[in-house]
Amino acid sequence: MSKEEANQLAYGVKDAVRILGISRSLLYQEMKAGRIKSVKVGRRTLIRRVDAEAWLEQKANENY
C-alpha cells in the first residue's frame, strides 16, 4: 500500500480488493452479508478505510 493510499478515507472496489488481498467476489459477499460496510456515492461503491480495517480486525480475532 502506498503512502497516498494509506491516507485515503475510502477505496473503490478495485483498490479495496487489492489492499485487503481478497477476491472481488468475496468482497461483494461480505458486503451483502453486512460484514463489510460500503457507501454508495453516485454509481460508485466505496469502502471506508475504517470499515476495511474493522473487517480485517474482526477476521483476525476469529482466528484466535
Order of alpha helices (4+ residues) and beta strands (2+ residues): alpha-beta-alpha-alpha-beta-beta-alpha
